[in-house]
């Protein structure tokens, strides 16, 4: 694995959204939604990047190439109390948002600084990078890290989590494969006075703090860009990770909410890769060799973008527009090297950025500041041809296996958002 190295240059610019007049409602892979914006110009040379703050410009309801607006449940009014710019980050958020059980939490002992760190299998570059970077950051900040890498079985994960509670660690950082499976475990940890921080996958509970990108919104933004680029017509291959995992479910719910507004777009959702590039390659190659219909674009969830690229190459097919939320080095190298003739789309919470945001929340809790909301959404930028150079580094090749770190100026949890969600 290549070590994650962040690139340089300025912060990504916010690009204005343009709806597609040629598109209208009703794709063959439908889902209901209201309206908002993010569709952009289909011309590759004019493609910019945009913040995941939705609703930057108005769009007619049901317009192809735009992101619908639908805010999550907010029974305690904590979301309504946030500034409008931050509320927009929660558009389509897959779980409810609650007043956190740790709004006034204080550490029981200054001496106990043990953080349980529970990841699922490290079978791809993103997982390996997140494990290495976050563990290193926690240790450098003075915490003792009790690290466990669980299997991809939910029951194993829950058992490992419960063991950390029994050990009476001071806090737990974990990556749940199933949101519903952890509600009871998180509640038991909260009763024991142990805050837990769920990374990447959100958990529908006030008893844990979910930190990560808004997967629904990321999926919707990728789909809006794809719909615009392909003119609102064509077959899109959805390459899933693991069935039922929150990040996958939410991402494609966002994708389908956008494509429901596009009469000419159909999707195929039969491929699952287990978030592994090798599986993605073989599955995509087999699919292409048995399905001759032209693919207008591909959308992936989680790791697997490089494998998709390799699958098209192995099948002797030109790679269509590929939208992915992992920004893998191999696919990114291909994208950058071919950007004059190829469109790509990417959006992700990079391992360094997710690790930094998680550390900020851990430090705030141990400082006795408390966290007011159950979900903290990272403001991830949409990457297009105009901004891909900011993510590419010269050591990337099409065979690289790591994940991009992003521009050095990238900050997905700015100080104003952090201040708004802390006590």
N, C-alpha and C positions, 0 to 999 in steps of 0.2 A: 504494500500500500504506500502510495506517495503521501508524504506529510502534507497536511493542509496548509497552504500558504496564501494569505490574503493578498489580493492585487492592490494597485494604487489608484490614484486620481480621484476626481471630485465626486460628490454625492450624485445619485441618479436624479435626473430631471423629471418633473411631473409632466406627463403628456396629456393633452386634452382628448377626451373620448368623442368619437364620431360614430353615430349609428349608421347602419347600412340601409339605405332606402330600398335596395333591391330585395331585402328580406322581409318576411312577415311571419305571423305566428303559426305554430303547429308543426314541429318536427316529429319524425316517426319514433323518437325516443323522448317521450314528453314528461313534463312535470310542471306544476302550476307555479306562478310567481307574479309579483307586482312589477315595478319598474325602477330602473336606475341607470347608471352609465358605466362605461369603460371601453366600448368598442373603439378601435382605432383604425387609422388609415391602412388599407391593404397594401400600400406600396412599401416594399422592404426598406428602401433608402430613407423613408420618412418615419420609420417606426422608432418610437422613443420608449421610455420606461415610465411607469406610473406607480405612485404609492398605492398600497392596498386600501387606502381610504376611499370607500365607495361614494358615489353620488357627487362627484366633482362637477358634473354638468348634467343638465336635465335631459331626459330622453322620453319619447312617447312610450306609453305602456305597450309591452309586447313587441318592441322593435328588435329585430335580429341584430346581434352584435352588441347588446347592452346587458348589464347585470341587473336582475330584479332586486327590489328592496324588500327585505323581510327580517325584522329584528327578532331576537330570541325572547323567550319568556323572562320577565324581570319582576318576579313577585315581591321582592323587597325594595324595589325602586332604586337600586344601586346603579344600574345602568343609566337610568334617566337622570341621575345626579351628575354623571360625567359630562365634560364638555362635548359639544356636538361633534367636534373633529375626532374625538376618541370613540364616541358611540358608533360612528360610521364604520369603525374597524370590526364591529360585532355584527355587521350585516350578514344574515344567514347562519350565524354561529350555531353549531349543531346541538348544543345543550342549553339548558337554562343558565341564567347568571344570577347569583345569590349574594346576600351579605355573607362574607366569609366567617366561618367559625373561629378564625384567627385574627379578627379585627382588633382585638385587645390582648392578644396572646403575649406572654412574657416567658422567657426561658426559666425553667425551674432552678437551674444551676449554671453558674458561670463556668464551672469546671467541665461539664459535659458538653463537648463540642463534636460528638460523633454523629456523622451524617450517613445514614444508610443509602446506598446508591444501587438501584436495581434496574438493570437493562434486560431486554429480551435478547435473543441470539444476535451475536455480532457477525452476521453473514454477509455484510456489504460494507463498502467504504464509509458510508455515512455513520453507521453504528460504531464502527471502529474509531472513527475520528471523534465522535461525540463522547465515547467512553474515555478516550485518552485525554481530550482537552478538558472536559468538565471535571474529571477526577483530578487532573493536575491543577486546575484552578482552585478547587476546594482545598487541596492540600497546601497550596501556596498561600492561601488565605488563613491558614492555621487550623483547619478542621481535620479531624481524623475520619477517614473514609472507610466504611465497611461496605466493600463492593462485591456484588453478586451478579453474575451473568446467568440469567435463567434460560430455560428452553422456550420454544414458541408455543408451549402448552399453557393455557390460561390458569389451569389448576396449579401448575408448578409455580407460576408467578405469584399467585395469591398466597400460597404456602410460604414462599420466600419472604413476601411482605409481612405476613403475620409473625414470622420468626424474628424479623427486625423489631417489631413492636414488643415481642417478648424479651428481647435483649435490652429494651429501654434505650434505644438510640435517641438522640435529641431531635432529629428530624429525618425524614425519608424523601429522597428524590427517586422517582420511579417512572417507568415507561409502560403503561398498561396496554396490553393487547385488546382488552375488552373494557369498555367504560362501565357497563352494568355489573360486571363481575367484581369490581373494586368498591362499589358504594358501601357495602357492609364493612369491608376491611378498612376503608378510610374512616368510616364512622367510629370503629373500634379504636383506631389510632388516635382520633381526635378526643375520644373519651379518656384515653390514657395521657392526654396532654402532649401528643406528638403530632406536629404539623407535617403534612405530606404534600409534596409538589409533583404533580403529574406533568411530564414533558411530552411534547408532540401530540399525544392523544388526550383529548379532554374527557373529564369525568363529570357526570351530571349530579353534582353534590356540593353542598356548602361546606362539607367536612374535608375537602381537599382543595388545593390551589392548582388550577390548570394553567400551564405556561407554554405558549407555542403560537404558531401561526393559526389563523382562521382558515381551516382547510376548505370549508365550503366556499369562502370568498376567493381563495386562491384558485380553486377549480373553476369557479365562475369567471374569474378574470382571464384565465388561460383560454377558456372556451369562447369568451367574447372576442378575444384577439384572433383566435383561429377562425371563428365564424366570419369575421371581417376579412381576413386574409384569403379565405377560399371562396369569397363571394356569396356566402350563405347557402352553398350547395355542395354536396358530395358525401362520401362515406367516411366516417371517422372511426378509427380503431382505438377503443379504450383498452389499455393494457393495465390490468389491475395488479395489486400486490397480493394481500391475503384476504380472502373473503371474510367479511364481518369486522375487520379491524377498523377502528374509528376513523383513522386518517384516510383510508380508502373509501369508506362509506360516505363520509362528508365531502370529500373531494369530488366524487362523481355525482353526488346530489347537486352540487353547485354547477357542474358541467351540464347536467341534464336540465336544470332550471333555465340555463341560457339557451340550450339547443331546442327547448320546447317552443321557443319563439321563432325558430327558423324552419320554415316549411321544407326546405330542400336538403336538410342535413339528417342523415341516419347514422346510427352507431352500432358497433358490434362489441359486446361486452363478455366474450367467451374466454378470453385469455387471463390467466392468473399466474403470476411469476414467483410468488413467495418472497418478493422484494430482492430477488437474486438475478444478477445480470446473465449468468449462464443459463438459467431457466428462461429468462426473457428471450434470449437469442434463439434457443431451440424452439420455443413455442411460437414465436413470430415467424421463423423460417418455415416451420411446418404449416402454419396458417396460410402464408402467402403461396406456398406450393400447392395448396388445395383450394384456394379461393382466388380466382383470377380477376375479380372485380377490382377496379382501380381504388386505391386508398388515397383520399384527399389530405388526410392529416392523422397523426397519432397523438394521443394524450396518455401520459403515464402518471401513476400515483406512487410516490416513494421511489426507492431505488429501482433501476432497471432501464434507464434511458440509453445507456451505452449498449446494453444487450439488445435493445430494440434496433438500434442503428446497425449492429453487427448481424442481426437476423435478416434485415433487408438486404444487406450486402451479400450474405451467404445465399440468399434466394435469387440473387442477380437482379434485384429491384432497386430503383433509385429511391433514396430516402425522402419521403414527403415531409411537410412541415411537422416538426415534433415539439410538442409542448410538454414540459416536465417540471415537477416540483421538487427536484433533487439537485439539479445543476451539477451533474457528474462530470469529472474532468475529461473523460474520453469523448462523450458526446459534445461537450463544450468546445473541445479542440476542433472537432469536425465542423461545428457550427461557425466558429471564428474563421477557420481557414477557407470556408466556402460561402461566407456571408454575402458576397457579391451576387450569388446566384441561388441562394438558399435562405428560406425564412425559418427562424426558430423562435420559440417562446419559452421562458423560464421564470420560475418564482420559487423562492425557498427561504426557510429560516436556516441559515448555514450552521454547521456545527459550532464554529467559534461564537457566532451571535447568540445561538440558543444557550450555549454554555454560559456566556457572559450575563444574559438575562436571568438565568436560573441562579447564578451566584449572587446577583444583585438582590433577588428575593430572599435567598437564604440569609444573607448579611443583614437585610432589613429586619427579618424576623428575630435574629439573634440580638439585634440592637434594640429590640422591644418596640419597634415602630408599628407592628401589626399590618395586616393586609386586609383591605376593605371589601374586595370583590373575590368571587370564587374562580374567576377566569381572567387571565391577563393575556391580551392578544398582542402579538408582535406585528409591527408595521413593516411587512415585507414588500420589497419593490418588484414590480413586473419588469423582466428583462427582455429586450427585443434586439433586433439587429443593430439598432442605433446605440445600444449600451453594452452589447456583449463584450466589446474590447475591454471594458472596465473589470470584467470577471475573468478574462483569459490571462494566463501567465505563460511565459515562454517555455517552461518545462512541461507543459501539458502536451500529450500526444493522444491520438485516437485509441491507444491501448492503455492509457492511464486508468487507474482504478479508484482514485480518490474523489473527493468532492471539493468544489470551489469554495474558497473562503470569502470571496467578495471583496469589493473595494475597501481599503483601510478606513475610509471615512464612513462606512456603513454603520448605522446604529438603529437597530430595530426596536429598541426600548429607550426612547429619548427621555431626558430628565423630566420633562413636563408630564409625560404619561406616568412615569414611575411615581412622581409626587402625587398625582391624582388618585392612584390606587393604594397608596400607603396611608397608614393612620397618622 
